Amino acid sequence: MILSLYRCFGTIGAPLISLYLNKRKRLGKEDPARFDERLGIAGCPRPAGPLVWLHAASVGESLSLLPLIARLQQDRSDVTCLLTTGTVTSARLMAERLPAGVIHQFVPVDRMVYVRRFFDHWQPDLVLWAESDFWPNLVAEPARRGIPLVLINGRISPKSFRGWCRYPGLIKVLLSGFSLCLGQTDTDADRLKQLGAPVVRCVGNLKFAVKPLPANDGELQNLAAALQGRQSWFAASTHAGEEALLWQTHQNLAAAHPTLLTIIAPRHPTRGPEVAEQLRALGAQVSVRSKAEPITRKTQVYLADTLGEMGLFFRLCALVFMGKSFVDKGGQNPLEAAQLGCTILHGPHMWNFAEMIGRMEILGAARQVADSDALADALSGFFRAPDQAREMAEKAAAFARSEAGVLDAIAAEIKPYLDKLIGEKECP
């Protein structure tokens, strides 16, 4: 019933959807040159042979699929991989990091006319769906067409679980279309079962198989030279409401650590001008990376408002605060920092990664701080006792290596589906 109403709205609400999409284009949230892909109009022909469609909502999900895509190409050279994402940022990143031969498209907007147009063109033989981006039409259509659908690295946050529990009939219908659901954690697997998924297993978190974030060696050397003789720390993937608190942390530290440099990377680089203006209004001396402003002795905050350089700053700074955790948004993935041997601090709101951060805290690989004052105290302690910081960083790096076999386990789970589609294509 709810699915029918949803589809009805998609039909009668077409003018409103068009207005919304045009607004997104004006705001730079859609790629005008590739906008037809959002309407289900393909940007290139479908190649011959078996095709596996992988879908990832945005940057984090698409990065987690990269090792699986590489594994598919290694094991199944006769299969083409099609990856869809929904954001301009993820499309730019995938243009740099996808292996040769993989097709990237923007995922169509979830109206039936667009979805069916997409399926009619691409005719995928297997769908691998990442995490939890459950768009009703896109998820239901594979089952209607008899296409196997597997949930990879499924994640159901506490907030999402509560939300789906209000629509038990809809989520049960959607999950019933999955041939197999692989949860990131036992908790995710249990939530998927409670919501109605018929076949659920947990073999580990695919994010553990992602290679460490890259960095340009020349840029790393240049920045290291600019920071020579200074104490520094890095606030990664911050969100609105956090930057002012982090500036307060800097001020709390500055008297005892006069050479201090605070580096802040907003989760959305487009917020750079807004963040710079806010910090300057609060009295900070700010240098902005996207404007190639140099780090001088007067610079107090370096605003890293660029795309694809997180690996650079994780290597540059040993002390890292994970953003989105001082505001009630659920936190950011700490694993990327752990892989590069960082000392990881975070605020009280890490519910998006509750299981992971809980394990890290038990192992002494991460530490929670309540507010900006507590963050200043923790950073000051690590500046004074670098051996303690290194010990904590080593534990974080060991944790990042703890699920080294997850890619093999996931590959084994999807192998029967690949074997079947290859066999079907080979039949006369």
N, C-alpha and C positions, 0 to 999 in steps of 0.2 A: 504493500500500500504506500509506504513512505517513498520507496524507490519510484513508483509510478508518479507520485506527486512531484518528486524531484525532477523527473524527466519532463513532466508537463510544464514546470516552471522554466526549464531550459528552452522549451519551445516558445511559450508565450512571452517569456522574458528576454527574448533575443535582442530587442532594441536596448534594453538596460545593460545587457552583457556587452554589447558593442560599445556603448558609452563608457563603460568601465574599462574595457581594453584600450580604447582610444586615450583615456586619461593616463593609463599606465604607460602608453607610448610617449605621451608628452612629458612624463616624469622620468623617462629613461629606463623604465622597468621592463620594456619590451624592445626587441631588436627590430627596427623598421624594415631593414633589408631582408629579414627572415620571418616577418610576421605571418606570412601565409602558413608557415608550419604550425602555428598556434591554431589555425583553422583546419588542420588535418591535411593540408596540401603539401605533398612531399617536396623536398628541396633537391632530390636526385632520384634516379631510377632504382628499383629494387634489383639487387644482383640475383643471379641464378643460384639455385641450391638452397640448402637449409639456412634459415635465419633465426637467430636468437635475439629477442628484444629484451634489453635490460632497462629498467626505469629507476631513476634516482631523482629525488625532489630537487636537491640543490647541491652546494659545494661538498659538504661533509659526506653525504650519501654517495655522491659520484666518486669521490676520492676512495671511499671504502670498496667500491666495485672494481677499481683499477687492477688489483692483483688477480681477481677472479677473471676479468676480461683477458689478461695476459695468459692465465692458465688455460682458458678456453682456446685461445689462439695456438698455444703450444700443443695441446692435446687433440684439437679438432680443426685441423687446417682447412677442411672443406666446409666449415661453418662460418657464416658472416655474423658479426655482432653489430647490433644497432643499439645505441645508447640514447635515451631521451632524458632531458632535464627540463626544469621549468623556469630557471632564472638566467638573466643575462650574465651574471658573474660566473655561474657554473659553466656556461657555454664558452666563455673566454678561457677559463682555466682548462677545460677539456680540449680546446683547440691546441693547447700547448702540451698536454700530457697524454692524450689518447694515443695508443699505438697505431701505426700505419694499418690501413685496412678496416678500421672501425668507423662506422658511420655515426655521426651525431646529428640529432634533430631535436627541436623543441617539442615537448610533449603537447598534444592538442588540448585545448580547453575542453572541459568535460561536458560538452553538449553532444547529444547523440549524433547529429549530422556530421560533426567534426570527427568524432571518435570512429564512426563507421567508415568515413572517408580514409582515415588513417589506416584502419585494418584492411580495407579493400586494397589499398596500394601495397602495404608492406607484407601482409599475409605471414605474420610470424609463425614459426613452428613450435616455439617454446617461449614463455614469458618468465623472466626472473625479476621480481618486484622487490625493491630495497626498502626495508625498514617499515614505514607506516603511512605512506602517502595514499590513503585509500579513497581515491576518487571513484564514486559509485559506478559511473558508466564505463570508465576505463578498466575497472576491476571486474565488472560483470561480463563484459563483452567476450573475453577469451573463453569463458565457460559456455556461453551461448554458441560459440563457433567450434567448440570441442578442442580448444588449444590448451595444453597443460600450463598451469600457472603455479609458480613456486615463490613463496615469500622467503627472501634472503635477508638474514640479519634483522629479523623482525623486532621491532621495539614498540612497546606500548607504555608510555609514561603514565604516572599516576593521574595526571590531568586528563590525558586521552582516555584512559580506562574509565574514569568517572563520566566523561562525556559520552562515550559509546554505550555505557550502561543505561543511559537515558533513551537509547534507541536500540534495544536488544534485537528486535526483529530485523532491522536493516543491517547491522554489523554481522549477524549470523548468516544472512543471505550472502553478503559480500565474501565472508571468510569461507563459506561452503564451496565457493568456486576455486579455492586453492587446493591443488593436489597435495601440497606439502607446505607446512609453515615451519621455518627454522628460526627460533627465537635467539636473540643475542645472549640472553641469560636465562636461567631457570625461572626467574620471576616473570620475564617477558613470555616465556613459553606457557607458564601457568595462566597468565592473563589471556593469552590467545585461546587457550582451552576453555576458559570461563566464558569468553565472548562467542564461542561456537565453532572455532576452527576444528575440522574433523581429524586431521593428522598433524601432530605437532611434535617437534624434537628440538633439543638444544645441543649443538656441537661446538659452541664457542662463538666469540665475537669477531667478525671478519675484519674489524678495524685493526686488530692485532697483526694482520698480515700486510697492512699498508706499509710501504717503504717510508723511511724518514723523509720529512719534507726537504726539498732541495734548497740550495742556496748558491748564489753566484760568488765564487771565490774572490774575485776582484773586489766586489762590493763589501764582502766580509772583511777583507784586509783594510780597505779604506775606512770603514766604520770603526774597526778595532783601533786603528791609528788615531782617529778622532776622539775615542774614548780613553786613550792611554792616560793613566794617572787619575782616572775618575772612578768613583763607585757608581754603579748603575743597576737598575732593575727594570723589568719589562711587564707591562700590563697588557695581556693578550686578549683580543676580541672583545673589547668593551662595548657596552650599550649605553644608551641615553640614561642619564642619571648617575652614572658611575664616574665620569671623568672629573667632576667637581670633587668627589670624595677622594679620588686618587691624587689630585692636587693638594688636598688637605693632608694626605699621607706624606707627600713630598715636603710640605712646610713643617710637619712634625719632625721630620728627619733632618732637615737642612742645617739646623744649628750644630748638631753633633757630627754631621757628615757634609761639610761645606762644599765638597766637590761633586755632590750627588747629581746624577742625571736620571730623570724618569722618562722612559720610553712608553708611549701609549699607541696601540694599534686598534682603532675602532673596527668592530666586526664588519661594518659596512663602510668601505673607504669613502663613499660619497658623502658621508657625514663629516669629512675632514674640515671643510671651511667652517661649518657650524661649531665643531669642537674647538678649533683654533680660536675662533672669536670668543667663545665662552671662557676659555682658559686665560686669554689675554685680558678679558674684562675682570677676571679674578686676580690679575697681577702677575701672571706667569710670563716668563720670557720663553717664547715658543718658536721652534724651527720646524718647518713643514717639509716633509720628505718629497711629496708630490710636486712641490715648487722648487726642488733642488736647493733649499735653504741650508747652508752649512751648520754643523754643530760647532758653536764657538764656546769660549769659556763662560760667556754670559747665558748660554742656553740652559734652561732648567728642565724644559719638557721638549722631547723630540717626538713629533707626531708622525707616526709611520702609517700614513693614509694611502698606501699603495696595495695593489693586488698581487697575491702570490709570493709574498716575501716573508711569511711567518717563519719559515725555516731559517732565514737569515738572522732574525732577531732571537729565536730560541738558541741559536749557536752563539750569538753575541753576548747574551745576558744569562748568567747562571741562575738568577733569582727571578721567578715568574709568578705573577698573579693571574689566575684564570678569570676572565671577565664573564659578564652575565650572571654573576653569582652574588653581587651586592644588591642587585635588583631581583625581584621574584620572577625570573625568567627561566630558571632551570640550569644555568651554567653552560660552559663550553667544554668540548672534549679535552681532557687532560692528557690523553695518551700521546698526542703529537709532541708535547713538551717532555713527557717521560722518555720517549724514544731517543731524544737528543740529550738526555742526562741533565735535565733541569731540576732545580729545587722548587717544588710546586706548592703554592699557597692558593687558597680559594675562600670565597665568602660562604654564608650559610645556605645559599639557594643553589644547590647542585642536583636537584631532583631528576634532571634529564640523564644524569650519569650516577645515580644513587648507588647502584651495585658496584660499579667500577671504583668510584671514589671511596666507598666504604672499605673495599678490599685494600686500597692504597693506604688509607689511614691506619688500618690495622697493622700493615707491614711497615709503617713509618715512612711511606713513600710520598705522602702529601699531608698538609696540615690546614685545618680550617681556622679562619680568623673572623671574628664577629663583625668588625667594622673597620673604618679607616684608622682609628687609633691603634687597634690591635694589629692591623697590618704593619703599621709603622714600627711597633714594638718587635714584631717578628723579623722584619727586615733588618732592623738595627742589631738584633741578636745575631743574625747570620753574617752581617758585615763584620762584627766583632769576633765571631767564631766560625771562620770559613771551613774548618774541618767538619763541623756539624752539618753545614750546608752540603758539602761534598758527600758525606755519608748518606744523607737523605736523597740526594740526586742519584747515587749509585743504587739505592733501593728502588727508586722510580724506574731506572733503566732496566733493572732485573725484572720488575713487574711487567714492563713492556715486552720482554722476551718470553713471558710465562705461557703464552698460548701460541707458540710457534707452529703447531700442527693444525691450526684451525682451517687453513686453506685446503689442506689435504682432506680434512673431514667434510667440508662443504662440497668439494669437488666429487667426493664419493657419493654424497647424497643426491646430487643432480645427474650423476653418470647414467642411471637407468633411463632417465627422460631423454638424454642425448642419444643413447644407444638406440632407443626406440625410434626417434625421429630420423636418424641416419638410415636405419633399416627400412623405414617407410619410403624414404626418398629413393632408395636403391631398388625397391620393388618395381617390376615392369607395369 
